[in-house]
């Protein structure tokens, strides 16, 4: 029988989410994750199997818990654009979804949550709305089909 985990998984996932959201998937090293989470490398691998495994666990928690809670608090899309709650979804959409069906499915779920709430935000100053729409459509077109 294995030892019980000596860490709070929710805390580890939150710390890893912050690291991935800030630096992106590719630029976040396992050493960065060790530092951010406070776990030893061996514990990280034992719990999540790989950097990808940790990222998918972080993304799943984000899509299932963090994003819905943020959507409940948001008055409109501008509330989401002004914070960092969408950063992890963007990282997944840009870096993982084009070649990872599991990440693509989670990003689709996040997009469905946003669409279900009817949230849209004006693009940043100086960016035409059509550019935002086209870039979003192109990004979605790169994901593998389910």
Secondary structure, 3 states (H helix, E strand, C coil): CCCCCCCCHHHHHHHHHHHHHHHCCCCCCHHHHHHHHCCCHHHHHHHHCCHHHHHHHHHHHHHHHHHHHHHHHCCCHHHHHCCCCCHHHHHHHHHHCCCCHHHHHHHHHHHHHHHHCCCCCCCCCCCCHHHHHHHHHHHHHCCCCC
